[in-house]
Amino acid sequence: MKVNDITLFTMSACPLGRTMRHVLEEVTTLLPELTFSIVFIDQEPELTNEARIKNNPTTLIRDKNGKEFHRIEGFKETDEVIQLIKTKKNYTTLPSGAKREKSVESYTIYLLNGDALEAVDIDFTNPTSVKTPRITAINLLLEADFQPPLINPFPDSATLELVKFEEDLARVYINHEKKTISEHNAYNMKRCLQQTLHAFGIEKVELVLKDYKTHNSI
């Protein structure tokens, strides 16, 4: 058996997935006969379900026929991955269960009602078996569209680029296409984020707004 392909399955905004991506890029630099690809779980749920991915991030190491040789869940260093590739063993067995495992998850986000924050309960249909509640909560907040008096301070063009969690701190990077965002509006974005993430043990939020040309932190 010969390893031919490495595929990383990760949420697009996941910091651990980005770190694992750098590791795998190093691996393929050292072993140039390997091909490397990325599947973003939140963008390609069908491929995620086909591979029966359960955890974020997950790396599949496969032969030229696409048959799985190793499955790495979480993080490993470059030398550990290379050692796995070079280790002779039997093919892995796909995790049991259906390929497609939709589930309904409940979240509470916070929007503005005047100057106050108001809780809004949302049911989210997760098309995969991978659960990333903090990232999902942020995305639901960015996408929230309700009638007045509820106001979402984030612009319609806002998308989550990356989020980094350090104990009770969340550093959230948001892309947008709006020319200007007032300090007051940015402050309200931070308030909504902080309260939405509070249920996950987050006490502080650093918000980085990026308009593709510049970025500001608050």
N, C-alpha and C positions, 0 to 999 in steps of 0.2 A: 504494500500500500504506500502511496506517495501523496503527501499533502500538496495541494495545488492552490487552494483559495482560503482566504480569511475574510469573514464578514462580521462586522460589528453592528449589533442592534442596540440603539440607544435613543432616548428622548432627545430632541434637538436642543433643548436648553439645559441639559444635564451636565454639570461640571465634571463628574466622575467619568462620564462617557467621553468628554473631550480629552481628559487625561489618558484614558485608555486608547483613544484614537492616536495620540502622540506615541504611545508605546508601540502600537501596531505598525505605525509608519516607520518606526525605528527597526522593527522586526523585518519588514519587507525591504528596507534598505540593506540590511545585513544578509537577507535571503531573497535576492532579487528575482528568483524564479517563481516566487509567490505573487498572486494577485490579491489586492485588498479593496474591499468595498464597504460602504456604510449604508445601513437601512435605518431611517429615522422612524421609530415606533409610532409617533404621533402623526406621521405623514403617510406611512405605508402599513396600515394595520393588516391588510391581507397577507403580505409577505411575512409579517410578524407572526400571525396565526398559523401560517403554513409551516413555519419552523417551530411552532409550539414554544415560543419564547414566554417565559414566566417572570423573568427578573430584568431589571434595568441597571447597568448595561449587561449584555450577554454577547460573547464572541463565539462564533462557530468556525471551526477549522475543518475543512472538507477536502476530499480528493477531487480529481479531475472530472469525476462523474457526478459530483455534488453530494456524495455520501459523507455523512458526518463522522469525523475522526475524533474530535475533542469538542467539548463545550465548556467555556469559561464563564462563570457568572461572577460579576463584580470586577475587581482589579487584580492584575498581576504585573510584576515587573517584566522588563524586556527579556532578561535571561531566563525567567521562569517560563515565558511563552515559548521561547526557542527550545528549551528543554522538553516541553510537552510535544512540540512538533517533531522532535528527533526521537522521542520515545516510541518504541514499537509496542502496540497494544491492539486489542480488538476494537472494532468500531463501536461507538456509543449507541445506546438505544434511545430513541426519541421519548421524551416524557409522555406519560400516559394522558389520556383525556382527549376531548374533541379539539379539532384544530381551531375552531372559532368559539370563543367563550365570552360572549357579551355579558356585561353586568351593569346594574344601575347603582351608581354611587351618589350619596347625598352630601351636599356642601352648603356652607353658609358664607356668603360674601357680604361686603358692606359697601353701600352706595350713599351718596349725599341726599339728604332731604332738608333743604335749606342749608344751615350751617351744621346740622347734626348728622351723625352717621346712623343709617338704618339697616338692620339685618335683612337679608333676602335669601331664602332657601331655594336651592337649585338642585334638581336631579340631573345627573350627567350619565349618559349611556356610554360606557367604556367599551369600545369594539374589540379590545384585546384583554389578555389575562394580566397584563403588566399594570401595576398600581403605583402611581406617583402622585399622591394626594396634594403635596404642597405646590408642585408645578401645575397640576390641574386646577387648583383653586385660583392661582394667579391668572391662568388663561381664561377661566370663566369670568373673572373680574374684568379683564380687558375686553372680553366679547359681550359683556352684559349690555342689553339694550331694553330699557324700560320706559314707560310713559311717565311724564311729570306727575307728581313732584320729585320722583326719584331721578337723580342725575349721576351719570358716570363721568368723572372728571377726565378720564383718559380719552384721547382723540380716537376717532374711528380707525385710523391707520396704525394704532399702537400694536406692536407684536413683541412677544417675549423672546429676547435673544439668548439670555443666559441668566441663571440664578445661582448664587453661591451661598451656602449655609455654613456659618461658623458659630456653633453653640446656639445662642439665642439671637444671633444677628443674621439677617437676610440681606444680601447685596443683589439687587435686582436691576438688570440691564434691559431697557425698553427701547426698541426702535420705533420711530414715527416719521411722518412726512409733513408735519405741521411746521410752518415757518417760524412761528414764535409761540412759546408757552410761558405764561406769566408765572411769577414766583408763587402767587397765591394759588393758582391752579395746580402747580407742581406740588405744593404743600398738601393740597387736598388729595392728590393722587397717593402721596405717601401715607396719609392718614387712612385711606381706604385699604391700601396694601397691608399696613401694619395691623389693622384690626382684623382683616381677613385671615392673616397668617397667625394671629394670636392663638387660635385653637390648636396650632401645631407647635406651640412652645416658643414662638418668635416674639421677642419683646422690642427689638429695634430693627429698623429698615433703612438701608441706604439705597436711594433710588438714583440710577444713572440713566438719564434721558439722552438718546442719540438720534440725531436727525440725518444720519448717514454722512454728515460733514463734521459735526462737532458733538461734544457730549458735556453734560453738566451733571454734577452730583449734588444731591440734597440730603 
